[in-house]
Amino acid sequence: MNAFSDALTVTSSGMRAQATRLRYLSENIANVDTAGYRRKLVQFDLQRDGTNGVQRVEPGPVNLDRSDLKSVYDPSHPLADETGNYEGSNVDLIIELADSREAQRSYEANLKMFEQTRKMSSALLELIRR
């Protein structure tokens, strides 16, 4: 049964990591038109459990994308300088949507593995009861 527990630990850590990633991706999408907003990037760290040696994925620190902010021409904007430009965000909507689709699919794959492990565990317990 320990192998089932380890598998559930690994898959649930993957789901938590992807859920965190999706949260930051949705923040980026929501702020695509916010002046001066920098894209947030989450890193994943591999953690080893000291008791059983199982490796888990944990969300690491959140970093800001340091690429240049887009220059937007809008003389009526309150942040516009004397030339009518202001710094927009560095969020690319296409990239964020592609990343969110990837994170969603990874989450779903971990969920399927979680469900399959749970079914196998239940089937084993049922065999033991007989």
Residue, then its C-alpha position, 0 to 999 in steps of 0.5 A: m500500500n505504500a507504493f499507492s500512497d507514494a503515487l498519490t503524493v506525487t500526483s497531488s503535488g503535481m496538481r497543486a503545482q499546476a494550480t499555482r501556475l494557473r493562478y499566476l497565468s490568470e493574473n497575467i491575463a487579467n493584467v494584460d492592459t495594465a500599465g507597467y505590469r510585469r509578467k509573473l513566472v513561477q518556477f517548480d522545485l523538486q523536493r525529496d521527502g525525508t521519510n520515504g524518499v519520494q520526490r514531489v513538485e513544489p511551486g518555487p519562488v515567483n519571478l517577474d519577467r524583466s523583458d522590456l515593457k511595451s511602449v504604447y502611444d496614447p496621448s490621452h492616457p494619464l501616464a503618457d509622457e510629453t511624446g504621448n507614450y507610456e509603458g504598457s505591460n510585457v504580457d503576451l496574451i497568446i503566450e499566456l493562453a498557450d501556457s495556461r492550456e499546457a498547465q491545464r493539460s498537465y493538471e488533468a494528466n495528474l488528476k487521471m493518474f490520481e484517479q487511476t491509483r485510487k481505483m487500483s488501491s480500491a481494487l486491491l483492498e477488495l481482493i484482500r477482503r475476499 
